[in-house]
């Protein structure tokens, strides 16, 4: 059973072994949720939360920042643009009740990337790091995938893993599915 903490440390090690950059990293957590809470290694989690980064912020600050970003900040706004998250939750409820065709199980997607807003020449483009989420129901369980344009593995990745596990749990509570695995594909991380 892989904890979020172990998955984070494996990803961090992969980037360090790549001498600071990695252009194709997949992070997988087979059990992101245990008893409706993020699955963490308590000792290693405490060490991260207490760790003081060079910018003067500790790990706890970074975890809280990532949770805030997903549930109140930029990512929340993007997930709820054009009621995407509401659509996915409603469609997943339909899938749970057998009211959605099997072919549509691959359409429970949220795009956080918006070409009209993110790509322009009038100022520096500000494309979000998290560009997409996919929710995949199978046999009463819900899988979550995240696609990252880039991600700072040292500071942000652990909090991102925790916040997305929380999103998976909340989605399961709203739809009746049981949480299954979480995976993230990062195209560039440092």
PyMOL commands that set and color helices and strands:
alter all, ss='L'
color gray80, all
select helices_A, chain A and resi 4-17+42-50+59-71+74-79+81-96+102-107+115-118+157-175
alter helices_A, ss='H'
color red, helices_A
select strands_A, chain A and resi 25-29+33-34+37-38+109-111+130-138+141-148+178-186
alter strands_A, ss='S'
color yellow, strands_A
deselect
rebuild
show_as cartoon
